[in-house]
Amino acid sequence: MGARHAPTTIGPRAVRALADFFRLEAAGGIVLIAAAALAMVCANSPLAPAYAAFRETPLAISIGNAQLAKPLLLWINDGLMAVFFLLVALEIKREATSGQLARRDQLALPMVCAVAGVIVPALLFVAVNQGDVAAMRGWAVPTATDIAFALGVLALLGPRVPAGMKLLLSTIAVVDDLIAILIIAIFYSHGLSLIALGAAGAALLAMFVLNRLRVTALTPYLLLGALLWFCVLKSGVHATLAGVATGLMIPHVDKRNAIDDEVEHSALETLEHALHPWVAYAILPLFAFANAGLALHGIAIGNLLDPLPLGIAIGLVFGKPLGIVAAALGLRATGRVRLPDGMDARATVGLGLLCGIGFTMSLFIASLAYTDALRYDEAVLGVLVASVASALLGYAWLRPALARGAA
């Protein structure tokens, strides 16, 4: 049996960066919740026609003879969410080169937990919806975790939350996002255009060459990223993946070969710090406002027992914690992995419950999986109920569990 690994030593600069990250994510989560609540109010009040008109507002961009026209909802889902995925890719690359994912001894726990937290909810959804081919397109809906929402709930618990727990939750969510990106690329692309894909490949190759030439100025990457987004949009692959590809091409310094100042001031860190407030306080709340407005007239409690929303709810509320807790405690039992300081089995259950808050990413995958309005509304119902239930259960579980640990 291998030796237990000592806890990671985190320097003062890393501590400040982590504190800033958690404050921003937690506050952004609260704004996200408020935006979703406002959407529900608008969709179920005399403001409903104005809310629908807002979502369908036509917007167009023209360059010469080329024009790109979409309703506002699709500009948000295809355009602004590409910026969100750009930030996700930046976070993944940073974690892989100079963060928690850069050390193999720190990688096993969040990686295995994230994978188990995807597989178990998906299997439960499939078990509930087997035989319904159209519903099965949404098998990935209950596999996601909304890090901003989850950290917003943790923020309500105050200083009793161990820093290691926040870090583990964030790292699981990063790996979870990476899996979601792969799922979207593989299962939610359609009608591929080889010409557009070829143009996208050329833009990506140009960014790769700039990266290899050690060009650190952000402007050429962002211009090529915009071109890549347009080409991917026309290719049949979901446009948000252009944000992922662009993020992975932004230069970063491997911390093992650099001093702290170089890491902090890399192009990746600069862009990440610039985007983070916009994503947390504008893009994700706007996405939530545009997508979470479910009209409740005609919907009864019994509708939640329909297979599609029930499968999503079971996957998020039960599947997520089951997979994550089983993986974490199973790894701990081997003696090769230890839980973060301040966390025990009870705290791990609470963390698993919070990972059942799918919200933003679950809604996004649902928008890709279901073009039929009725099925999409059923999916939104399942996501909203499950996310609220997971938040309440996680808070109710962790409040006494962490208080006992602090004592």
Sine and cosine of phi, psi and omega as CSV:
sin_phi,cos_phi,sin_psi,cos_psi,sin_omega,cos_omega
0.00,0.00,0.74,-0.68,-0.07,-1.00
-0.95,0.31,0.34,-0.94,0.01,-1.00
-0.95,0.30,0.48,-0.88,0.06,-1.00
-0.96,0.29,0.60,-0.80,0.00,-1.00
-1.00,0.05,0.62,-0.78,0.05,-1.00
-0.96,0.30,0.43,-0.90,0.04,-1.00
-0.87,0.49,0.51,-0.86,0.02,-1.00
-0.93,0.36,0.68,-0.73,0.08,-1.00
-1.00,0.05,0.81,-0.59,-0.04,-1.00
-0.92,-0.38,0.82,-0.57,-0.04,-1.00
-0.97,0.26,0.21,-0.98,-0.05,-1.00
-0.84,0.54,-0.66,0.76,-0.02,-1.00
-0.91,0.41,-0.65,0.76,0.03,-1.00
-0.91,0.43,-0.62,0.79,0.02,-1.00
-0.88,0.47,-0.70,0.71,0.02,-1.00
-0.89,0.45,-0.68,0.73,-0.01,-1.00
-0.90,0.44,-0.67,0.74,0.02,-1.00
-0.90,0.43,-0.67,0.74,0.01,-1.00
-0.88,0.48,-0.69,0.72,0.03,-1.00
-0.88,0.48,-0.68,0.73,-0.02,-1.00
-0.87,0.49,-0.75,0.66,-0.06,-1.00
-0.92,0.40,-0.62,0.79,0.04,-1.00
-0.89,0.46,-0.70,0.72,-0.03,-1.00
-0.91,0.41,-0.72,0.69,-0.01,-1.00
-0.90,0.43,-0.68,0.74,-0.03,-1.00
-0.91,0.43,-0.72,0.69,0.02,-1.00
-0.90,0.43,-0.65,0.76,0.05,-1.00
-0.88,0.47,-0.59,0.81,0.04,-1.00
-0.89,0.45,-0.63,0.78,0.03,-1.00
-0.92,0.39,-0.66,0.75,0.07,-1.00
-0.89,0.45,-0.63,0.78,0.02,-1.00
-0.87,0.49,-0.72,0.69,0.02,-1.00
-0.88,0.48,-0.68,0.73,0.00,-1.00
-0.89,0.45,-0.64,0.77,0.01,-1.00
-0.91,0.42,-0.66,0.75,0.02,-1.00
-0.91,0.41,-0.66,0.75,0.03,-1.00
-0.89,0.45,-0.66,0.75,0.02,-1.00
-0.89,0.45,-0.63,0.78,0.03,-1.00
-0.88,0.47,-0.67,0.74,0.02,-1.00
-0.90,0.43,-0.63,0.77,0.04,-1.00
-0.89,0.46,-0.73,0.68,-0.03,-1.00
-0.89,0.45,-0.65,0.76,-0.06,-1.00
-0.96,0.29,-0.27,0.96,-0.07,-1.00
-0.82,-0.57,0.61,0.79,-0.01,-1.00
-0.56,-0.83,0.02,-1.00,0.07,-1.00
-0.86,0.50,-0.20,0.98,0.04,-1.00
-0.99,0.17,-0.04,1.00,-0.08,-1.00
-0.82,0.57,-0.71,0.71,0.02,-1.00
-0.88,0.47,-0.64,0.77,0.02,-1.00
-0.92,0.40,-0.61,0.79,0.03,-1.00
-0.90,0.43,-0.69,0.72,0.03,-1.00
-0.90,0.43,-0.65,0.76,0.02,-1.00
-0.90,0.43,-0.61,0.79,0.05,-1.00
-0.86,0.51,-0.72,0.69,-0.02,-1.00
-0.91,0.42,-0.52,0.85,-0.08,-1.00
-0.99,-0.15,0.13,0.99,0.01,-1.00
-0.83,0.56,0.85,-0.53,-0.02,-1.00
-0.97,0.22,0.71,-0.70,0.07,-1.00
-0.74,-0.68,0.64,-0.77,-0.02,-1.00
-0.67,-0.75,0.56,-0.83,0.11,-0.99
-0.87,-0.50,0.79,-0.62,0.00,-1.00
-0.86,-0.50,0.75,-0.66,0.12,-0.99
-0.77,-0.64,0.97,-0.24,-0.10,-0.99
0.91,0.41,-0.79,-0.61,0.02,-1.00
-1.00,0.03,-0.12,0.99,-0.02,-1.00
-1.00,0.06,0.70,-0.71,0.01,-1.00
-0.68,-0.73,0.65,-0.76,0.07,-1.00
-0.83,-0.56,0.93,-0.37,-0.06,-1.00
-0.86,-0.51,0.74,-0.67,0.01,-1.00
-0.49,-0.87,0.41,-0.91,0.20,-0.98
-0.94,0.34,0.38,-0.93,-0.08,-1.00
-0.83,0.56,-0.62,0.79,-0.01,-1.00
-0.84,0.55,-0.67,0.74,-0.01,-1.00
-0.97,0.25,-0.51,0.86,0.12,-0.99
-0.88,0.47,-0.62,0.78,0.03,-1.00
-0.93,0.36,-0.76,0.65,-0.10,-1.00
-0.95,0.31,-0.58,0.82,-0.03,-1.00
-1.00,-0.09,-0.52,0.85,-0.08,-1.00
-0.99,-0.10,-0.91,0.42,-0.05,-1.00
-0.89,0.45,-0.56,0.83,0.02,-1.00
-0.94,0.34,-0.34,0.94,0.13,-0.99
-0.91,0.40,-0.56,0.83,0.07,-1.00
-0.92,0.38,-0.64,0.77,0.08,-1.00
-0.86,0.51,-0.71,0.70,-0.01,-1.00
-0.94,0.35,-0.48,0.88,0.14,-0.99
-0.87,0.50,-0.72,0.70,0.03,-1.00
-0.90,0.44,-0.65,0.76,0.04,-1.00
-0.86,0.52,-0.70,0.71,0.00,-1.00
-0.90,0.43,-0.63,0.78,0.06,-1.00
-0.88,0.48,-0.68,0.73,0.00,-1.00
-0.91,0.41,-0.65,0.76,0.02,-1.00
-0.89,0.45,-0.71,0.71,-0.02,-1.00
-0.91,0.42,-0.66,0.75,0.02,-1.00
-0.90,0.44,-0.70,0.72,0.00,-1.00
-0.89,0.45,-0.58,0.82,-0.04,-1.00
-0.97,0.24,-0.39,0.92,-0.05,-1.00
-0.96,-0.29,-0.50,0.86,-0.06,-1.00
-0.57,-0.82,0.42,0.91,-0.02,-1.00
-0.73,-0.68,-0.47,-0.88,-0.08,-1.00
-0.88,0.47,-0.54,0.84,-0.05,-1.00
-0.99,0.12,-0.03,1.00,0.00,-1.00
-0.99,0.15,-0.31,0.95,-0.02,-1.00
-0.94,-0.35,0.82,-0.57,-0.05,-1.00
-0.88,0.48,-0.57,0.82,-0.02,-1.00
-0.94,0.34,-0.32,0.95,0.03,-1.00
-0.99,-0.16,-0.10,1.00,-0.14,-0.99
-1.00,0.05,-0.55,0.83,-0.17,-0.99
-0.86,0.51,-0.74,0.67,-0.10,-0.99
-0.88,0.47,-0.83,0.55,-0.01,-1.00
-0.92,0.40,-0.55,0.83,-0.02,-1.00
-0.91,0.42,-0.78,0.63,-0.03,-1.00
-0.92,0.40,-0.65,0.76,0.04,-1.00
-0.87,0.49,-0.69,0.72,-0.02,-1.00
-0.90,0.43,-0.70,0.72,-0.01,-1.00
-0.89,0.45,-0.72,0.70,0.04,-1.00
-0.89,0.45,-0.58,0.82,0.01,-1.00
-0.96,0.28,-0.14,0.99,0.13,-0.99
-0.99,-0.13,-0.69,0.72,-0.09,-1.00
-0.92,0.40,-0.74,0.67,-0.09,-1.00
-0.90,0.44,-0.75,0.66,0.04,-1.00
-0.87,0.49,-0.62,0.78,0.01,-1.00
-0.89,0.45,-0.68,0.74,0.01,-1.00
-0.90,0.43,-0.65,0.76,0.03,-1.00
-0.91,0.42,-0.66,0.75,0.04,-1.00
-0.88,0.48,-0.71,0.70,0.00,-1.00
-0.89,0.46,-0.65,0.76,0.00,-1.00
-0.88,0.47,-0.62,0.79,-0.03,-1.00
-0.97,0.23,-0.54,0.84,-0.13,-0.99
-0.95,-0.32,0.19,0.98,-0.03,-1.00
-0.86,0.51,0.66,-0.75,-0.03,-1.00
0.99,-0.15,-0.34,0.94,0.03,-1.00
-0.97,-0.23,0.99,-0.11,-0.11,-0.99
-0.88,0.48,-0.67,0.74,-0.03,-1.00
-0.91,0.42,-0.68,0.73,0.01,-1.00
-0.91,0.42,-0.54,0.84,-0.07,-1.00
-0.91,0.42,-0.27,0.96,0.06,-1.00
-0.88,0.47,-0.34,0.94,-0.03,-1.00
-0.99,-0.14,0.39,0.92,-0.05,-1.00
-0.85,0.53,-0.45,0.90,-0.05,-1.00
-1.00,0.06,-0.15,0.99,-0.06,-1.00
-0.85,0.53,-0.69,0.72,-0.04,-1.00
-1.00,0.09,0.22,0.98,-0.05,-1.00
-1.00,-0.06,-0.07,1.00,-0.18,-0.98
-0.99,-0.14,0.34,-0.94,0.10,-0.99
-0.77,-0.64,0.73,-0.68,0.05,-1.00
-1.00,-0.08,0.98,-0.20,-0.10,-0.99
-0.90,0.44,-0.63,0.78,-0.03,-1.00
-0.90,0.43,-0.72,0.69,0.02,-1.00
-0.88,0.47,-0.72,0.70,-0.04,-1.00
-0.90,0.44,-0.69,0.73,0.02,-1.00
-0.94,0.35,-0.48,0.88,0.09,-1.00
-0.89,0.46,-0.63,0.77,0.07,-1.00
-0.92,0.39,-0.69,0.72,0.03,-1.00
-0.86,0.51,-0.59,0.81,-0.01,-1.00
-0.88,0.47,-0.51,0.86,0.01,-1.00
-0.93,0.37,-0.31,0.95,0.00,-1.00
-1.00,0.07,-0.14,0.99,0.10,-0.99
0.96,0.29,-0.38,-0.92,-0.14,-0.99
-0.95,0.31,-0.10,0.99,0.00,-1.00
-0.94,0.35,-0.28,0.96,-0.03,-1.00
-0.97,0.26,0.84,-0.54,0.02,-1.00
-0.90,0.44,0.61,-0.79,0.02,-1.00
-0.86,0.50,-0.60,0.80,0.00,-1.00
-0.89,0.45,-0.51,0.86,0.03,-1.00
-0.94,0.35,-0.68,0.73,0.06,-1.00
-0.88,0.48,-0.67,0.74,-0.03,-1.00
-0.91,0.41,-0.67,0.74,0.02,-1.00
-0.90,0.43,-0.69,0.73,0.03,-1.00
-0.86,0.51,-0.69,0.72,-0.01,-1.00
-0.91,0.41,-0.65,0.76,-0.04,-1.00
-0.94,0.34,-0.65,0.76,0.09,-1.00
-0.86,0.51,-0.67,0.74,-0.02,-1.00
-0.91,0.42,-0.59,0.81,0.03,-1.00
-0.90,0.44,-0.74,0.68,0.03,-1.00
-0.90,0.44,-0.64,0.77,0.04,-1.00
-0.86,0.52,-0.68,0.73,0.03,-1.00
-0.90,0.43,-0.63,0.78,0.03,-1.00
-0.88,0.47,-0.68,0.73,0.04,-1.00
-0.90,0.44,-0.66,0.75,0.02,-1.00
-0.88,0.48,-0.64,0.77,0.03,-1.00
-0.87,0.49,-0.70,0.71,0.02,-1.00
-0.90,0.44,-0.66,0.76,0.02,-1.00
-0.88,0.48,-0.72,0.70,0.00,-1.00
-0.88,0.47,-0.69,0.72,-0.03,-1.00
-0.90,0.44,-0.63,0.77,-0.11,-0.99
-1.00,0.07,-0.67,0.75,-0.20,-0.98
-0.96,-0.28,-0.23,0.97,-0.08,-1.00
-0.83,-0.55,0.55,0.83,0.14,-0.99
-0.94,-0.34,0.52,-0.85,-0.08,-1.00
-0.40,-0.92,0.39,-0.92,0.10,-1.00
0.80,0.60,0.81,0.58,-0.15,-0.99
-0.93,0.38,0.68,-0.73,0.09,-1.00
-0.96,-0.27,0.91,-0.42,-0.06,-1.00
-0.91,0.40,-0.56,0.83,0.01,-1.00
-0.91,0.42,-0.74,0.67,0.01,-1.00
-0.90,0.43,-0.63,0.78,0.04,-1.00
-0.90,0.44,-0.61,0.79,0.04,-1.00
-0.90,0.44,-0.68,0.74,0.04,-1.00
-0.91,0.42,-0.64,0.77,0.05,-1.00
-0.89,0.45,-0.66,0.76,0.04,-1.00
-0.88,0.47,-0.61,0.79,0.02,-1.00
-0.91,0.41,-0.67,0.74,0.04,-1.00
-0.90,0.44,-0.65,0.76,0.01,-1.00
-0.92,0.40,-0.65,0.76,0.04,-1.00
-0.89,0.46,-0.64,0.77,0.02,-1.00
-0.88,0.47,-0.66,0.75,0.05,-1.00
-0.91,0.41,-0.62,0.79,0.02,-1.00
-0.89,0.46,-0.67,0.74,0.02,-1.00
-0.89,0.45,-0.69,0.72,0.05,-1.00
-0.86,0.52,-0.66,0.75,0.01,-1.00
-0.90,0.44,-0.70,0.71,-0.01,-1.00
-0.92,0.38,-0.49,0.87,0.05,-1.00
-0.99,0.14,0.05,1.00,0.02,-1.00
0.88,0.47,0.57,0.82,0.12,-0.99
-0.97,0.26,0.86,-0.50,-0.09,-1.00
-0.97,-0.26,-0.15,0.99,0.05,-1.00
-0.91,0.41,0.70,-0.71,-0.08,-1.00
-0.98,0.21,-0.48,0.87,-0.13,-0.99
-0.82,0.58,-0.77,0.64,-0.01,-1.00
-0.88,0.47,-0.58,0.82,0.03,-1.00
-0.91,0.41,-0.66,0.75,-0.04,-1.00
-0.94,0.34,-0.61,0.79,0.06,-1.00
-0.91,0.41,-0.71,0.71,0.05,-1.00
-0.91,0.41,-0.56,0.83,0.05,-1.00
-0.90,0.43,-0.63,0.78,0.05,-1.00
-0.90,0.43,-0.67,0.74,0.06,-1.00
-0.89,0.45,-0.68,0.74,0.02,-1.00
-0.87,0.50,-0.68,0.73,0.01,-1.00
-0.86,0.51,-0.71,0.70,-0.01,-1.00
-0.88,0.47,-0.69,0.72,-0.02,-1.00
-0.92,0.40,-0.67,0.74,0.01,-1.00
-0.91,0.41,-0.62,0.79,0.04,-1.00
-0.84,0.54,-0.64,0.77,-0.03,-1.00
-1.00,0.10,-0.13,0.99,-0.14,-0.99
-1.00,0.04,-0.35,0.94,-0.11,-0.99
0.98,-0.21,-0.28,0.96,0.15,-0.99
-0.99,0.13,0.58,-0.82,-0.07,-1.00
-0.90,0.43,0.70,-0.71,-0.16,-0.99
-0.88,0.47,-0.44,0.90,-0.02,-1.00
-0.89,0.46,-0.39,0.92,0.00,-1.00
-0.92,0.39,-0.35,0.94,0.10,-1.00
-0.90,0.43,-0.60,0.80,0.07,-1.00
-0.89,0.46,-0.65,0.76,0.03,-1.00
-0.88,0.47,-0.76,0.64,-0.04,-1.00
-0.88,0.48,-0.67,0.75,0.02,-1.00
-0.89,0.45,-0.70,0.71,0.00,-1.00
-0.86,0.51,-0.63,0.77,-0.02,-1.00
-0.95,0.32,-0.32,0.95,0.02,-1.00
-1.00,0.01,-0.24,0.97,-0.01,-1.00
-0.92,0.40,0.75,-0.66,-0.08,-1.00
-0.91,0.41,0.63,-0.78,0.09,-1.00
-0.61,-0.79,0.38,-0.92,-0.03,-1.00
-0.98,-0.20,0.78,-0.63,0.11,-0.99
-0.92,0.39,0.86,-0.51,-0.11,-0.99
-0.90,0.44,-0.35,0.94,0.00,-1.00
-0.95,0.30,-0.27,0.96,-0.02,-1.00
-0.86,-0.51,0.38,0.93,-0.09,-1.00
-0.54,-0.84,0.33,-0.94,0.11,-0.99
-1.00,0.05,0.25,-0.97,-0.09,-1.00
-0.85,0.53,-0.64,0.77,-0.04,-1.00
-0.88,0.47,-0.61,0.79,0.00,-1.00
-0.91,0.41,-0.64,0.77,0.01,-1.00
-0.91,0.41,-0.72,0.70,-0.08,-1.00
-0.91,0.42,-0.53,0.85,-0.10,-0.99
-0.96,-0.30,0.33,0.94,0.07,-1.00
-0.92,0.39,0.31,-0.95,0.02,-1.00
-0.86,0.51,-0.62,0.79,0.00,-1.00
-0.89,0.46,-0.74,0.67,-0.01,-1.00
-0.89,0.45,-0.64,0.77,0.00,-1.00
-0.87,0.49,-0.74,0.67,-0.02,-1.00
-0.93,0.37,-0.64,0.77,0.00,-1.00
-0.88,0.48,-0.72,0.70,0.00,-1.00
-0.91,0.42,-0.56,0.83,0.01,-1.00
-0.95,0.32,-0.62,0.79,-0.08,-1.00
-0.99,0.17,-0.51,0.86,-0.18,-0.98
-0.82,0.58,-0.75,0.66,0.02,-1.00
-0.89,0.46,-0.62,0.78,0.00,-1.00
-0.90,0.43,-0.67,0.74,0.01,-1.00
-0.93,0.37,-0.72,0.70,-0.08,-1.00
-0.93,0.38,-0.64,0.77,-0.15,-0.99
-0.97,-0.25,-0.18,0.98,-0.04,-1.00
-0.80,-0.59,-0.86,0.51,-0.16,-0.99
-0.92,0.39,-0.79,0.61,-0.03,-1.00
-0.92,0.39,-0.67,0.74,0.09,-1.00
-0.88,0.47,-0.61,0.79,0.03,-1.00
-0.91,0.41,-0.65,0.76,0.07,-1.00
-0.87,0.49,-0.72,0.70,0.00,-1.00
-0.88,0.47,-0.68,0.73,-0.01,-1.00
-0.89,0.45,-0.64,0.77,-0.06,-1.00
-0.97,0.22,-0.41,0.91,-0.14,-0.99
-0.93,-0.36,-0.29,0.96,-0.12,-0.99
-0.99,-0.11,0.06,1.00,-0.04,-1.00
-0.98,0.18,0.99,0.12,-0.01,-1.00
-1.00,-0.04,0.87,-0.49,0.05,-1.00
-0.96,0.29,0.84,-0.55,-0.13,-0.99
-1.00,0.00,-0.17,0.99,0.00,-1.00
-0.91,0.41,0.74,-0.68,-0.04,-1.00
1.00,0.04,-0.09,1.00,0.01,-1.00
-0.97,-0.25,0.81,-0.59,0.03,-1.00
-0.94,-0.35,0.25,-0.97,0.03,-1.00
-0.83,0.56,-0.57,0.82,-0.02,-1.00
-0.88,0.47,-0.40,0.91,0.01,-1.00
-0.89,0.46,-0.45,0.89,0.02,-1.00
-0.91,0.41,-0.34,0.94,0.01,-1.00
-1.00,0.05,-0.05,1.00,0.14,-0.99
-0.89,0.45,0.54,-0.84,-0.15,-0.99
-0.81,0.58,-0.65,0.76,-0.09,-1.00
-0.91,0.40,-0.85,0.53,0.02,-1.00
-0.91,0.42,-0.54,0.84,0.01,-1.00
-0.91,0.41,-0.67,0.75,0.02,-1.00
-0.89,0.46,-0.65,0.76,0.04,-1.00
-0.91,0.43,-0.72,0.70,-0.04,-1.00
-0.90,0.44,-0.70,0.71,0.02,-1.00
-0.90,0.44,-0.66,0.75,0.00,-1.00
-0.88,0.48,-0.70,0.71,-0.04,-1.00
-0.97,0.24,-0.74,0.67,-0.12,-0.99
-0.96,0.26,-0.60,0.80,-0.05,-1.00
-0.95,-0.32,-0.67,0.74,-0.07,-1.00
-0.91,0.41,-0.70,0.71,-0.01,-1.00
-0.86,0.52,-0.84,0.54,0.00,-1.00
-0.89,0.45,-0.59,0.81,0.00,-1.00
-0.87,0.49,-0.75,0.66,-0.01,-1.00
-0.90,0.43,-0.72,0.69,-0.08,-1.00
-0.93,0.36,-0.71,0.71,-0.03,-1.00
-0.92,0.39,-0.69,0.72,0.02,-1.00
-0.87,0.49,-0.66,0.75,0.00,-1.00
-0.92,0.40,-0.72,0.69,-0.05,-1.00
-0.90,0.43,-0.74,0.67,-0.04,-1.00
-0.95,0.30,-0.52,0.85,0.08,-1.00
-0.91,0.42,-0.69,0.73,0.05,-1.00
-0.91,0.43,-0.66,0.75,0.01,-1.00
-0.88,0.47,-0.59,0.81,-0.03,-1.00
-0.91,0.42,-0.41,0.91,0.02,-1.00
-0.96,0.29,-0.31,0.95,-0.03,-1.00
0.99,0.11,-0.06,1.00,-0.02,-1.00
-1.00,-0.03,-0.29,0.96,-0.04,-1.00
-0.75,-0.66,0.64,-0.77,0.07,-1.00
-0.87,-0.50,0.50,-0.87,0.08,-1.00
-0.95,0.30,0.42,-0.91,0.04,-1.00
-0.85,0.53,0.44,-0.90,0.03,-1.00
-0.82,0.57,0.69,-0.72,0.02,-1.00
1.00,0.01,-0.07,1.00,-0.01,-1.00
-0.95,-0.33,0.71,-0.71,0.14,-0.99
-0.82,-0.57,-0.19,-0.98,-0.05,-1.00
-0.88,0.47,-0.63,0.78,0.00,-1.00
-0.90,0.43,-0.69,0.73,0.03,-1.00
-0.91,0.42,-0.56,0.83,0.02,-1.00
-0.91,0.42,-0.62,0.78,0.07,-1.00
-0.88,0.47,-0.68,0.73,0.03,-1.00
-0.88,0.47,-0.66,0.76,0.05,-1.00
-0.89,0.47,-0.67,0.74,0.03,-1.00
-0.88,0.48,-0.64,0.77,0.04,-1.00
-0.89,0.46,-0.67,0.74,0.01,-1.00
-0.91,0.42,-0.51,0.86,0.04,-1.00
-0.93,0.37,-0.23,0.97,0.09,-1.00
-0.98,0.21,-0.01,1.00,0.09,-1.00
-0.99,0.16,1.00,-0.06,-0.07,-1.00
-0.99,0.14,-0.69,0.72,0.01,-1.00
0.47,0.88,-0.98,-0.20,-0.21,-0.98
-0.83,0.56,-0.83,0.56,-0.07,-1.00
-0.93,0.37,-0.58,0.81,0.05,-1.00
-0.90,0.43,-0.69,0.73,0.06,-1.00
-0.88,0.47,-0.63,0.78,-0.01,-1.00
-0.90,0.43,-0.73,0.69,0.01,-1.00
-0.90,0.43,-0.60,0.80,0.05,-1.00
-0.88,0.48,-0.61,0.79,0.01,-1.00
-0.92,0.40,-0.45,0.90,0.06,-1.00
-0.99,0.12,-0.56,0.83,-0.12,-0.99
-0.98,0.20,-0.56,0.83,-0.15,-0.99
-0.83,-0.55,0.91,-0.41,0.11,-0.99
-1.00,-0.03,-0.34,0.94,0.06,-1.00
-0.96,0.27,0.80,-0.60,-0.11,-0.99
-0.88,0.48,-0.63,0.78,-0.03,-1.00
-0.91,0.42,-0.72,0.69,0.00,-1.00
-0.92,0.39,-0.61,0.79,0.03,-1.00
-0.89,0.45,-0.68,0.73,0.03,-1.00
-0.88,0.47,-0.62,0.78,0.06,-1.00
-0.89,0.45,-0.65,0.76,0.02,-1.00
-0.91,0.42,-0.68,0.73,0.03,-1.00
-0.87,0.49,-0.66,0.75,0.04,-1.00
-0.85,0.52,-0.74,0.68,0.01,-1.00
-0.89,0.47,-0.68,0.74,-0.02,-1.00
-0.91,0.41,-0.72,0.69,-0.05,-1.00
-0.90,0.43,-0.74,0.67,-0.01,-1.00
-0.89,0.45,-0.70,0.71,-0.03,-1.00
-0.91,0.41,-0.65,0.76,-0.02,-1.00
-0.92,0.39,-0.68,0.74,0.04,-1.00
-0.91,0.42,-0.69,0.73,0.01,-1.00
-0.89,0.46,-0.68,0.73,0.00,-1.00
-0.90,0.43,-0.63,0.77,0.02,-1.00
-0.90,0.44,-0.72,0.69,-0.01,-1.00
-0.92,0.40,-0.69,0.72,0.01,-1.00
-0.91,0.42,-0.68,0.74,0.01,-1.00
-0.89,0.47,-0.70,0.72,0.02,-1.00
-0.90,0.44,-0.74,0.67,-0.03,-1.00
-0.89,0.45,-0.56,0.83,0.00,-1.00
-0.97,0.25,-0.69,0.73,-0.12,-0.99
-0.97,0.23,-0.49,0.87,-0.06,-1.00
-0.84,0.55,-0.80,0.60,0.06,-1.00
-0.96,0.28,-0.53,0.85,-0.04,-1.00
-0.90,0.43,-0.70,0.71,-0.02,-1.00
-0.97,0.25,-0.53,0.85,0.05,-1.00
-0.89,0.45,-0.65,0.76,0.03,-1.00
-0.91,0.41,-0.65,0.76,0.01,-1.00
-0.91,0.42,-0.60,0.80,-0.01,-1.00
-0.93,0.36,-0.55,0.83,0.02,-1.00
-0.94,0.34,0.00,0.00,0.00,0.00
